[in-house]
Amino acid sequence: MLEQLGVEDEKAFLLAQTQIARLRKSPKDTRLEVHPLRRRLKGKWSFRVTDDVRVVFERLGKNTIRLLAIGGHQKVYSKQR
């Protein structure tokens, strides 16, 4: 599962799980810094795990999201994704 999400660091993955749980409990929690993405990632969303690590996701419904990537800025926002 880590490889499918593009995660290279298990610690970042564990921190991401904590933030995902926070998102589930309170999607408007300001600590997550949830924001819509633009340009080629329009329609996708991102939230913060650490200073560098982000989770990119898409909303599938009111209570459903699909995780697309977990990793540093360079990895999750690169054009090769």
HTML snippet that shows the backbone in 3Dmol.js (N, CA, C, O; Angstrom):
<script src="https://3Dmol.org/build/3Dmol-min.js"></script>
<div id="view" style="width:600px;height:400px;position:relative"></div>
<script>
const pdb = `
ATOM      1  N   MET A   1       0.815  -1.191   0.000  1.00  0.00           N
ATOM      2  CA  MET A   1       0.000   0.000   0.000  1.00  0.00           C
ATOM      3  C   MET A   1       0.864   1.262   0.000  1.00  0.00           C
ATOM      4  O   MET A   1       0.525   2.235  -0.674  1.00  0.00           O
ATOM      5  N   LEU A   2       1.961   1.263   0.736  1.00  0.00           N
ATOM      6  CA  LEU A   2       2.829   2.437   0.752  1.00  0.00           C
ATOM      7  C   LEU A   2       3.296   2.807  -0.648  1.00  0.00           C
ATOM      8  O   LEU A   2       3.264   3.977  -1.028  1.00  0.00           O
ATOM      9  N   GLU A   3       3.728   1.813  -1.413  1.00  0.00           N
ATOM     10  CA  GLU A   3       4.236   2.066  -2.760  1.00  0.00           C
ATOM     11  C   GLU A   3       3.130   2.603  -3.670  1.00  0.00           C
ATOM     12  O   GLU A   3       3.382   3.484  -4.492  1.00  0.00           O
ATOM     13  N   GLN A   4       1.915   2.083  -3.532  1.00  0.00           N
ATOM     14  CA  GLN A   4       0.803   2.533  -4.367  1.00  0.00           C
ATOM     15  C   GLN A   4       0.507   4.009  -4.137  1.00  0.00           C
ATOM     16  O   GLN A   4       0.118   4.717  -5.066  1.00  0.00           O
ATOM     17  N   LEU A   5       0.688   4.474  -2.917  1.00  0.00           N
ATOM     18  CA  LEU A   5       0.430   5.869  -2.605  1.00  0.00           C
ATOM     19  C   LEU A   5       1.648   6.748  -2.847  1.00  0.00           C
ATOM     20  O   LEU A   5       1.569   7.966  -2.686  1.00  0.00           O
ATOM     21  N   GLY A   6       2.756   6.160  -3.224  1.00  0.00           N
ATOM     22  CA  GLY A   6       3.958   6.931  -3.477  1.00  0.00           C
ATOM     23  C   GLY A   6       4.692   7.321  -2.209  1.00  0.00           C
ATOM     24  O   GLY A   6       5.396   8.330  -2.186  1.00  0.00           O
ATOM     25  N   VAL A   7       4.538   6.538  -1.158  1.00  0.00           N
ATOM     26  CA  VAL A   7       5.162   6.858   0.123  1.00  0.00           C
ATOM     27  C   VAL A   7       6.506   6.153   0.229  1.00  0.00           C
ATOM     28  O   VAL A   7       6.594   4.935   0.076  1.00  0.00           O
ATOM     29  N   GLU A   8       7.547   6.925   0.491  1.00  0.00           N
ATOM     30  CA  GLU A   8       8.877   6.357   0.651  1.00  0.00           C
ATOM     31  C   GLU A   8       9.264   6.235   2.122  1.00  0.00           C
ATOM     32  O   GLU A   8      10.134   5.436   2.469  1.00  0.00           O
ATOM     33  N   ASP A   9       8.635   7.005   2.973  1.00  0.00           N
ATOM     34  CA  ASP A   9       8.999   7.080   4.379  1.00  0.00           C
ATOM     35  C   ASP A   9       7.844   6.571   5.237  1.00  0.00           C
ATOM     36  O   ASP A   9       6.765   7.163   5.250  1.00  0.00           O
ATOM     37  N   GLU A  10       8.076   5.478   5.949  1.00  0.00           N
ATOM     38  CA  GLU A  10       7.015   4.889   6.769  1.00  0.00           C
ATOM     39  C   GLU A  10       6.563   5.846   7.878  1.00  0.00           C
ATOM     40  O   GLU A  10       5.384   5.867   8.230  1.00  0.00           O
ATOM     41  N   LYS A  11       7.482   6.629   8.426  1.00  0.00           N
ATOM     42  CA  LYS A  11       7.117   7.587   9.467  1.00  0.00           C
ATOM     43  C   LYS A  11       6.131   8.619   8.917  1.00  0.00           C
ATOM     44  O   LYS A  11       5.161   8.972   9.587  1.00  0.00           O
ATOM     45  N   ALA A  12       6.376   9.095   7.714  1.00  0.00           N
ATOM     46  CA  ALA A  12       5.457  10.051   7.083  1.00  0.00           C
ATOM     47  C   ALA A  12       4.090   9.409   6.880  1.00  0.00           C
ATOM     48  O   ALA A  12       3.059  10.064   7.036  1.00  0.00           O
ATOM     49  N   PHE A  13       4.088   8.128   6.531  1.00  0.00           N
ATOM     50  CA  PHE A  13       2.828   7.412   6.343  1.00  0.00           C
ATOM     51  C   PHE A  13       2.052   7.348   7.657  1.00  0.00           C
ATOM     52  O   PHE A  13       0.837   7.547   7.671  1.00  0.00           O
ATOM     53  N   LEU A  14       2.747   7.070   8.760  1.00  0.00           N
ATOM     54  CA  LEU A  14       2.082   7.001  10.066  1.00  0.00           C
ATOM     55  C   LEU A  14       1.541   8.365  10.485  1.00  0.00           C
ATOM     56  O   LEU A  14       0.443   8.459  11.034  1.00  0.00           O
ATOM     57  N   LEU A  15       2.308   9.412  10.227  1.00  0.00           N
ATOM     58  CA  LEU A  15       1.824  10.766  10.507  1.00  0.00           C
ATOM     59  C   LEU A  15       0.611  11.080   9.629  1.00  0.00           C
ATOM     60  O   LEU A  15      -0.337  11.724  10.079  1.00  0.00           O
ATOM     61  N   ALA A  16       0.646  10.624   8.379  1.00  0.00           N
ATOM     62  CA  ALA A  16      -0.478  10.837   7.468  1.00  0.00           C
ATOM     63  C   ALA A  16      -1.726  10.143   7.996  1.00  0.00           C
ATOM     64  O   ALA A  16      -2.824  10.692   7.909  1.00  0.00           O
ATOM     65  N   GLN A  17      -1.567   8.948   8.540  1.00  0.00           N
ATOM     66  CA  GLN A  17      -2.719   8.238   9.104  1.00  0.00           C
ATOM     67  C   GLN A  17      -3.363   9.050  10.229  1.00  0.00           C
ATOM     68  O   GLN A  17      -4.588   9.097  10.344  1.00  0.00           O
ATOM     69  N   THR A  18      -2.548   9.676  11.044  1.00  0.00           N
ATOM     70  CA  THR A  18      -3.060  10.519  12.125  1.00  0.00           C
ATOM     71  C   THR A  18      -3.866  11.679  11.548  1.00  0.00           C
ATOM     72  O   THR A  18      -4.954  11.995  12.029  1.00  0.00           O
ATOM     73  N   GLN A  19      -3.320  12.303  10.520  1.00  0.00           N
ATOM     74  CA  GLN A  19      -4.013  13.433   9.897  1.00  0.00           C
ATOM     75  C   GLN A  19      -5.286  12.985   9.176  1.00  0.00           C
ATOM     76  O   GLN A  19      -6.278  13.715   9.162  1.00  0.00           O
ATOM     77  N   ILE A  20      -5.265  11.796   8.581  1.00  0.00           N
ATOM     78  CA  ILE A  20      -6.464  11.271   7.922  1.00  0.00           C
ATOM     79  C   ILE A  20      -7.560  11.042   8.960  1.00  0.00           C
ATOM     80  O   ILE A  20      -8.727  11.343   8.710  1.00  0.00           O
ATOM     81  N   ALA A  21      -7.188  10.516  10.113  1.00  0.00           N
ATOM     82  CA  ALA A  21      -8.156  10.336  11.197  1.00  0.00           C
ATOM     83  C   ALA A  21      -8.729  11.682  11.637  1.00  0.00           C
ATOM     84  O   ALA A  21      -9.921  11.796  11.920  1.00  0.00           O
ATOM     85  N   ARG A  22      -7.877  12.688  11.690  1.00  0.00           N
ATOM     86  CA  ARG A  22      -8.321  14.038  12.053  1.00  0.00           C
ATOM     87  C   ARG A  22      -9.295  14.565  10.992  1.00  0.00           C
ATOM     88  O   ARG A  22     -10.306  15.185  11.324  1.00  0.00           O
ATOM     89  N   LEU A  23      -8.987  14.317   9.724  1.00  0.00           N
ATOM     90  CA  LEU A  23      -9.860  14.750   8.629  1.00  0.00           C
ATOM     91  C   LEU A  23     -11.229  14.079   8.738  1.00  0.00           C
ATOM     92  O   LEU A  23     -12.260  14.720   8.531  1.00  0.00           O
ATOM     93  N   ARG A  24     -11.231  12.787   9.063  1.00  0.00           N
ATOM     94  CA  ARG A  24     -12.498  12.054   9.212  1.00  0.00           C
ATOM     95  C   ARG A  24     -13.350  12.632  10.339  1.00  0.00           C
ATOM     96  O   ARG A  24     -14.569  12.755  10.215  1.00  0.00           O
ATOM     97  N   LYS A  25     -12.691  12.980  11.432  1.00  0.00           N
ATOM     98  CA  LYS A  25     -13.407  13.485  12.610  1.00  0.00           C
ATOM     99  C   LYS A  25     -13.906  14.909  12.393  1.00  0.00           C
ATOM    100  O   LYS A  25     -15.028  15.252  12.767  1.00  0.00           O
ATOM    101  N   SER A  26     -13.060  15.728  11.786  1.00  0.00           N
ATOM    102  CA  SER A  26     -13.402  17.140  11.616  1.00  0.00           C
ATOM    103  C   SER A  26     -12.771  17.681  10.328  1.00  0.00           C
ATOM    104  O   SER A  26     -11.662  18.215  10.359  1.00  0.00           O
ATOM    105  N   PRO A  27     -13.472  17.545   9.198  1.00  0.00           N
ATOM    106  CA  PRO A  27     -12.913  17.967   7.911  1.00  0.00           C
ATOM    107  C   PRO A  27     -12.500  19.436   7.841  1.00  0.00           C
ATOM    108  O   PRO A  27     -11.691  19.814   6.993  1.00  0.00           O
ATOM    109  N   LYS A  28     -13.044  20.253   8.715  1.00  0.00           N
ATOM    110  CA  LYS A  28     -12.706  21.682   8.689  1.00  0.00           C
ATOM    111  C   LYS A  28     -11.644  22.054   9.724  1.00  0.00           C
ATOM    112  O   LYS A  28     -11.437  23.235  10.003  1.00  0.00           O
ATOM    113  N   ASP A  29     -10.975  21.055  10.290  1.00  0.00           N
ATOM    114  CA  ASP A  29      -9.915  21.293  11.272  1.00  0.00           C
ATOM    115  C   ASP A  29      -8.824  22.127  10.608  1.00  0.00           C
ATOM    116  O   ASP A  29      -8.215  21.689   9.632  1.00  0.00           O
ATOM    117  N   THR A  30      -8.577  23.310  11.127  1.00  0.00           N
ATOM    118  CA  THR A  30      -7.625  24.230  10.501  1.00  0.00           C
ATOM    119  C   THR A  30      -6.182  23.732  10.567  1.00  0.00           C
ATOM    120  O   THR A  30      -5.339  24.204   9.803  1.00  0.00           O
ATOM    121  N   ARG A  31      -5.881  22.791  11.462  1.00  0.00           N
ATOM    122  CA  ARG A  31      -4.515  22.247  11.549  1.00  0.00           C
ATOM    123  C   ARG A  31      -4.148  21.461  10.292  1.00  0.00           C
ATOM    124  O   ARG A  31      -2.966  21.288   9.997  1.00  0.00           O
ATOM    125  N   LEU A  32      -5.141  20.990   9.557  1.00  0.00           N
ATOM    126  CA  LEU A  32      -4.886  20.213   8.338  1.00  0.00           C
ATOM    127  C   LEU A  32      -4.510  21.094   7.144  1.00  0.00           C
ATOM    128  O   LEU A  32      -3.834  20.643   6.220  1.00  0.00           O
ATOM    129  N   GLU A  33      -4.948  22.334   7.171  1.00  0.00           N
ATOM    130  CA  GLU A  33      -4.721  23.250   6.057  1.00  0.00           C
ATOM    131  C   GLU A  33      -5.215  22.647   4.735  1.00  0.00           C
ATOM    132  O   GLU A  33      -4.499  22.645   3.734  1.00  0.00           O
ATOM    133  N   VAL A  34      -6.448  22.139   4.752  1.00  0.00           N
ATOM    134  CA  VAL A  34      -7.058  21.560   3.550  1.00  0.00           C
ATOM    135  C   VAL A  34      -7.302  22.679   2.541  1.00  0.00           C
ATOM    136  O   VAL A  34      -7.814  23.744   2.888  1.00  0.00           O
ATOM    137  N   HIS A  35      -6.925  22.422   1.282  1.00  0.00           N
ATOM    138  CA  HIS A  35      -7.143  23.429   0.246  1.00  0.00           C
ATOM    139  C   HIS A  35      -7.310  22.772  -1.123  1.00  0.00           C
ATOM    140  O   HIS A  35      -6.739  21.714  -1.387  1.00  0.00           O
ATOM    141  N   PRO A  36      -8.097  23.411  -1.990  1.00  0.00           N
ATOM    142  CA  PRO A  36      -8.256  22.886  -3.345  1.00  0.00           C
ATOM    143  C   PRO A  36      -6.995  23.168  -4.159  1.00  0.00           C
ATOM    144  O   PRO A  36      -6.322  24.177  -3.951  1.00  0.00           O
ATOM    145  N   LEU A  37      -6.689  22.275  -5.077  1.00  0.00           N
ATOM    146  CA  LEU A  37      -5.524  22.460  -5.946  1.00  0.00           C
ATOM    147  C   LEU A  37      -5.963  23.118  -7.245  1.00  0.00           C
ATOM    148  O   LEU A  37      -7.150  23.156  -7.565  1.00  0.00           O
ATOM    149  N   ARG A  38      -4.996  23.632  -7.984  1.00  0.00           N
ATOM    150  CA  ARG A  38      -5.288  24.376  -9.213  1.00  0.00           C
ATOM    151  C   ARG A  38      -4.569  23.758 -10.400  1.00  0.00           C
ATOM    152  O   ARG A  38      -3.873  22.750 -10.291  1.00  0.00           O
ATOM    153  N   ARG A  39      -4.766  24.396 -11.516  1.00  0.00           N
ATOM    154  CA  ARG A  39      -4.141  24.024 -12.781  1.00  0.00           C
ATOM    155  C   ARG A  39      -4.392  22.563 -13.123  1.00  0.00           C
ATOM    156  O   ARG A  39      -5.546  22.136 -13.143  1.00  0.00           O
ATOM    157  N   ARG A  40      -3.350  21.786 -13.391  1.00  0.00           N
ATOM    158  CA  ARG A  40      -3.553  20.405 -13.850  1.00  0.00           C
ATOM    159  C   ARG A  40      -4.124  19.494 -12.773  1.00  0.00           C
ATOM    160  O   ARG A  40      -4.586  18.395 -13.081  1.00  0.00           O
ATOM    161  N   LEU A  41      -4.102  19.931 -11.506  1.00  0.00           N
ATOM    162  CA  LEU A  41      -4.673  19.152 -10.409  1.00  0.00           C
ATOM    163  C   LEU A  41      -6.024  19.712  -9.952  1.00  0.00           C
ATOM    164  O   LEU A  41      -6.506  19.389  -8.866  1.00  0.00           O
ATOM    165  N   LYS A  42      -6.619  20.544 -10.784  1.00  0.00           N
ATOM    166  CA  LYS A  42      -7.924  21.119 -10.466  1.00  0.00           C
ATOM    167  C   LYS A  42      -8.917  19.989 -10.191  1.00  0.00           C
ATOM    168  O   LYS A  42      -8.939  18.986 -10.904  1.00  0.00           O
ATOM    169  N   GLY A  43      -9.727  20.157  -9.164  1.00  0.00           N
ATOM    170  CA  GLY A  43     -10.674  19.127  -8.760  1.00  0.00           C
ATOM    171  C   GLY A  43     -10.133  18.207  -7.675  1.00  0.00           C
ATOM    172  O   GLY A  43     -10.871  17.407  -7.100  1.00  0.00           O
ATOM    173  N   LYS A  44      -8.831  18.327  -7.397  1.00  0.00           N
ATOM    174  CA  LYS A  44      -8.183  17.553  -6.338  1.00  0.00           C
ATOM    175  C   LYS A  44      -7.972  18.480  -5.144  1.00  0.00           C
ATOM    176  O   LYS A  44      -8.031  19.703  -5.266  1.00  0.00           O
ATOM    177  N   TRP A  45      -7.729  17.875  -4.004  1.00  0.00           N
ATOM    178  CA  TRP A  45      -7.513  18.615  -2.771  1.00  0.00           C
ATOM    179  C   TRP A  45      -6.229  18.135  -2.107  1.00  0.00           C
ATOM    180  O   TRP A  45      -5.714  17.068  -2.440  1.00  0.00           O
ATOM    181  N   SER A  46      -5.717  18.920  -1.171  1.00  0.00           N
ATOM    182  CA  SER A  46      -4.502  18.561  -0.453  1.00  0.00           C
ATOM    183  C   SER A  46      -4.635  18.964   1.003  1.00  0.00           C
ATOM    184  O   SER A  46      -5.327  19.929   1.325  1.00  0.00           O
ATOM    185  N   PHE A  47      -3.968  18.222   1.887  1.00  0.00           N
ATOM    186  CA  PHE A  47      -3.833  18.667   3.263  1.00  0.00           C
ATOM    187  C   PHE A  47      -2.444  18.336   3.768  1.00  0.00           C
ATOM    188  O   PHE A  47      -1.735  17.496   3.214  1.00  0.00           O
ATOM    189  N   ARG A  48      -2.081  19.022   4.834  1.00  0.00           N
ATOM    190  CA  ARG A  48      -0.730  18.994   5.373  1.00  0.00           C
ATOM    191  C   ARG A  48      -0.521  17.843   6.355  1.00  0.00           C
ATOM    192  O   ARG A  48      -1.377  17.565   7.196  1.00  0.00           O
ATOM    193  N   VAL A  49       0.630  17.177   6.235  1.00  0.00           N
ATOM    194  CA  VAL A  49       1.064  16.181   7.212  1.00  0.00           C
ATOM    195  C   VAL A  49       2.219  16.757   8.019  1.00  0.00           C
ATOM    196  O   VAL A  49       2.194  16.745   9.250  1.00  0.00           O
ATOM    197  N   THR A  50       3.238  17.265   7.312  1.00  0.00           N
ATOM    198  CA  THR A  50       4.376  17.959   7.934  1.00  0.00           C
ATOM    199  C   THR A  50       4.650  19.196   7.098  1.00  0.00           C
ATOM    200  O   THR A  50       3.874  19.531   6.203  1.00  0.00           O
ATOM    201  N   ASP A  51       5.758  19.881   7.390  1.00  0.00           N
ATOM    202  CA  ASP A  51       6.103  21.060   6.588  1.00  0.00           C
ATOM    203  C   ASP A  51       6.221  20.722   5.107  1.00  0.00           C
ATOM    204  O   ASP A  51       5.824  21.520   4.258  1.00  0.00           O
ATOM    205  N   ASP A  52       6.756  19.560   4.792  1.00  0.00           N
ATOM    206  CA  ASP A  52       6.962  19.179   3.394  1.00  0.00           C
ATOM    207  C   ASP A  52       5.954  18.153   2.885  1.00  0.00           C
ATOM    208  O   ASP A  52       5.602  18.174   1.706  1.00  0.00           O
ATOM    209  N   VAL A  53       5.491  17.271   3.735  1.00  0.00           N
ATOM    210  CA  VAL A  53       4.650  16.149   3.291  1.00  0.00           C
ATOM    211  C   VAL A  53       3.184  16.558   3.181  1.00  0.00           C
ATOM    212  O   VAL A  53       2.623  17.183   4.081  1.00  0.00           O
ATOM    213  N   ARG A  54       2.580  16.183   2.046  1.00  0.00           N
ATOM    214  CA  ARG A  54       1.179  16.465   1.774  1.00  0.00           C
ATOM    215  C   ARG A  54       0.448  15.196   1.391  1.00  0.00           C
ATOM    216  O   ARG A  54       1.054  14.227   0.933  1.00  0.00           O
ATOM    217  N   VAL A  55      -0.866  15.211   1.584  1.00  0.00           N
ATOM    218  CA  VAL A  55      -1.750  14.158   1.087  1.00  0.00           C
ATOM    219  C   VAL A  55      -2.618  14.803   0.018  1.00  0.00           C
ATOM    220  O   VAL A  55      -3.295  15.799   0.272  1.00  0.00           O
ATOM    221  N   VAL A  56      -2.594  14.230  -1.179  1.00  0.00           N
ATOM    222  CA  VAL A  56      -3.450  14.697  -2.264  1.00  0.00           C
ATOM    223  C   VAL A  56      -4.605  13.711  -2.376  1.00  0.00           C
ATOM    224  O   VAL A  56      -4.405  12.496  -2.356  1.00  0.00           O
ATOM    225  N   PHE A  57      -5.817  14.252  -2.494  1.00  0.00           N
ATOM    226  CA  PHE A  57      -6.997  13.393  -2.556  1.00  0.00           C
ATOM    227  C   PHE A  57      -8.057  14.018  -3.440  1.00  0.00           C
ATOM    228  O   PHE A  57      -7.981  15.191  -3.805  1.00  0.00           O
ATOM    229  N   GLU A  58      -9.049  13.205  -3.774  1.00  0.00           N
ATOM    230  CA  GLU A  58     -10.205  13.724  -4.483  1.00  0.00           C
ATOM    231  C   GLU A  58     -11.453  13.335  -3.705  1.00  0.00           C
ATOM    232  O   GLU A  58     -11.502  12.294  -3.049  1.00  0.00           O
ATOM    233  N   ARG A  59     -12.438  14.178  -3.793  1.00  0.00           N
ATOM    234  CA  ARG A  59     -13.706  13.914  -3.115  1.00  0.00           C
ATOM    235  C   ARG A  59     -14.590  13.095  -4.050  1.00  0.00           C
ATOM    236  O   ARG A  59     -14.797  13.471  -5.204  1.00  0.00           O
ATOM    237  N   LEU A  60     -15.106  11.984  -3.553  1.00  0.00           N
ATOM    238  CA  LEU A  60     -15.976  11.128  -4.348  1.00  0.00           C
ATOM    239  C   LEU A  60     -17.441  11.303  -3.966  1.00  0.00           C
ATOM    240  O   LEU A  60     -18.336  10.895  -4.706  1.00  0.00           O
ATOM    241  N   GLY A  61     -17.673  11.894  -2.842  1.00  0.00           N
ATOM    242  CA  GLY A  61     -19.018  12.126  -2.338  1.00  0.00           C
ATOM    243  C   GLY A  61     -18.928  12.951  -1.082  1.00  0.00           C
ATOM    244  O   GLY A  61     -17.845  13.379  -0.683  1.00  0.00           O
ATOM    245  N   LYS A  62     -20.064  13.174  -0.461  1.00  0.00           N
ATOM    246  CA  LYS A  62     -20.081  14.012   0.739  1.00  0.00           C
ATOM    247  C   LYS A  62     -19.187  13.469   1.848  1.00  0.00           C
ATOM    248  O   LYS A  62     -18.530  14.240   2.548  1.00  0.00           O
ATOM    249  N   ASN A  63     -19.158  12.160   2.012  1.00  0.00           N
ATOM    250  CA  ASN A  63     -18.382  11.550   3.097  1.00  0.00           C
ATOM    251  C   ASN A  63     -17.305  10.596   2.602  1.00  0.00           C
ATOM    252  O   ASN A  63     -16.829   9.756   3.366  1.00  0.00           O
ATOM    253  N   THR A  64     -16.913  10.710   1.338  1.00  0.00           N
ATOM    254  CA  THR A  64     -15.953   9.762   0.766  1.00  0.00           C
ATOM    255  C   THR A  64     -14.854  10.499   0.014  1.00  0.00           C
ATOM    256  O   THR A  64     -15.114  11.403  -0.780  1.00  0.00           O
ATOM    257  N   ILE A  65     -13.604  10.082   0.286  1.00  0.00           N
ATOM    258  CA  ILE A  65     -12.467  10.610  -0.473  1.00  0.00           C
ATOM    259  C   ILE A  65     -11.629   9.445  -0.982  1.00  0.00           C
ATOM    260  O   ILE A  65     -11.711   8.331  -0.463  1.00  0.00           O
ATOM    261  N   ARG A  66     -10.824   9.716  -2.002  1.00  0.00           N
ATOM    262  CA  ARG A  66      -9.851   8.738  -2.511  1.00  0.00           C
ATOM    263  C   ARG A  66      -8.471   9.373  -2.381  1.00  0.00           C
ATOM    264  O   ARG A  66      -8.215  10.446  -2.927  1.00  0.00           O
ATOM    265  N   LEU A  67      -7.578   8.692  -1.647  1.00  0.00           N
ATOM    266  CA  LEU A  67      -6.204   9.175  -1.522  1.00  0.00           C
ATOM    267  C   LEU A  67      -5.473   8.914  -2.830  1.00  0.00           C
ATOM    268  O   LEU A  67      -5.547   7.817  -3.383  1.00  0.00           O
ATOM    269  N   LEU A  68      -4.772   9.920  -3.319  1.00  0.00           N
ATOM    270  CA  LEU A  68      -4.042   9.802  -4.573  1.00  0.00           C
ATOM    271  C   LEU A  68      -2.538   9.752  -4.373  1.00  0.00           C
ATOM    272  O   LEU A  68      -1.839   9.060  -5.114  1.00  0.00           O
ATOM    273  N   ALA A  69      -2.029  10.476  -3.380  1.00  0.00           N
ATOM    274  CA  ALA A  69      -0.577  10.504  -3.146  1.00  0.00           C
ATOM    275  C   ALA A  69      -0.288  11.012  -1.750  1.00  0.00           C
ATOM    276  O   ALA A  69      -1.013  11.847  -1.208  1.00  0.00           O
ATOM    277  N   ILE A  70       0.786  10.491  -1.179  1.00  0.00           N
ATOM    278  CA  ILE A  70       1.310  10.977   0.092  1.00  0.00           C
ATOM    279  C   ILE A  70       2.804  11.142  -0.105  1.00  0.00           C
ATOM    280  O   ILE A  70       3.486  10.191  -0.488  1.00  0.00           O
ATOM    281  N   GLY A  71       3.323  12.332   0.150  1.00  0.00           N
ATOM    282  CA  GLY A  71       4.755  12.544  -0.017  1.00  0.00           C
ATOM    283  C   GLY A  71       5.115  14.014   0.032  1.00  0.00           C
ATOM    284  O   GLY A  71       4.278  14.876   0.299  1.00  0.00           O
ATOM    285  N   GLY A  72       6.383  14.276  -0.234  1.00  0.00           N
ATOM    286  CA  GLY A  72       6.884  15.648  -0.258  1.00  0.00           C
ATOM    287  C   GLY A  72       6.332  16.431  -1.443  1.00  0.00           C
ATOM    288  O   GLY A  72       5.810  15.856  -2.399  1.00  0.00           O
ATOM    289  N   HIS A  73       6.457  17.746  -1.362  1.00  0.00           N
ATOM    290  CA  HIS A  73       5.951  18.615  -2.431  1.00  0.00           C
ATOM    291  C   HIS A  73       6.421  18.161  -3.811  1.00  0.00           C
ATOM    292  O   HIS A  73       5.612  18.009  -4.727  1.00  0.00           O
ATOM    293  N   GLN A  74       7.721  17.946  -3.959  1.00  0.00           N
ATOM    294  CA  GLN A  74       8.273  17.570  -5.266  1.00  0.00           C
ATOM    295  C   GLN A  74       7.601  16.324  -5.814  1.00  0.00           C
ATOM    296  O   GLN A  74       7.292  16.252  -7.004  1.00  0.00           O
ATOM    297  N   LYS A  75       7.373  15.344  -4.953  1.00  0.00           N
ATOM    298  CA  LYS A  75       6.818  14.074  -5.396  1.00  0.00           C
ATOM    299  C   LYS A  75       5.333  14.192  -5.753  1.00  0.00           C
ATOM    300  O   LYS A  75       4.924  13.751  -6.827  1.00  0.00           O
ATOM    301  N   VAL A  76       4.537  14.771  -4.883  1.00  0.00           N
ATOM    302  CA  VAL A  76       3.088  14.764  -5.108  1.00  0.00           C
ATOM    303  C   VAL A  76       2.618  15.799  -6.118  1.00  0.00           C
ATOM    304  O   VAL A  76       1.549  15.639  -6.705  1.00  0.00           O
ATOM    305  N   TYR A  77       3.389  16.852  -6.332  1.00  0.00           N
ATOM    306  CA  TYR A  77       2.976  17.880  -7.271  1.00  0.00           C
ATOM    307  C   TYR A  77       3.740  17.835  -8.589  1.00  0.00           C
ATOM    308  O   TYR A  77       3.516  18.683  -9.453  1.00  0.00           O
ATOM    309  N   SER A  78       4.639  16.866  -8.761  1.00  0.00           N
ATOM    310  CA  SER A  78       5.434  16.820  -9.991  1.00  0.00           C
ATOM    311  C   SER A  78       4.572  16.444 -11.186  1.00  0.00           C
ATOM    312  O   SER A  78       3.526  15.815 -11.030  1.00  0.00           O
ATOM    313  N   LYS A  79       5.005  16.825 -12.362  1.00  0.00           N
ATOM    314  CA  LYS A  79       4.252  16.526 -13.588  1.00  0.00           C
ATOM    315  C   LYS A  79       4.296  15.060 -13.966  1.00  0.00           C
ATOM    316  O   LYS A  79       3.496  14.618 -14.791  1.00  0.00           O
ATOM    317  N   GLN A  80       5.214  14.287 -13.382  1.00  0.00           N
ATOM    318  CA  GLN A  80       5.314  12.860 -13.697  1.00  0.00           C
ATOM    319  C   GLN A  80       4.227  12.045 -13.009  1.00  0.00           C
ATOM    320  O   GLN A  80       4.036  10.883 -13.368  1.00  0.00           O
ATOM    321  N   ARG A  81       3.519  12.590 -12.057  1.00  0.00           N
ATOM    322  CA  ARG A  81       2.454  11.842 -11.354  1.00  0.00           C
ATOM    323  C   ARG A  81       1.329  11.512 -12.291  1.00  0.00           C
ATOM    324  O   ARG A  81       0.348  10.889 -11.884  1.00  0.00           O
TER     325      ARG A  81
END
`;
const viewer = $3Dmol.createViewer("view");
viewer.addModel(pdb, "pdb");
viewer.setStyle({}, {cartoon: {color: "spectrum"}});
viewer.zoomTo();
viewer.render();
</script>
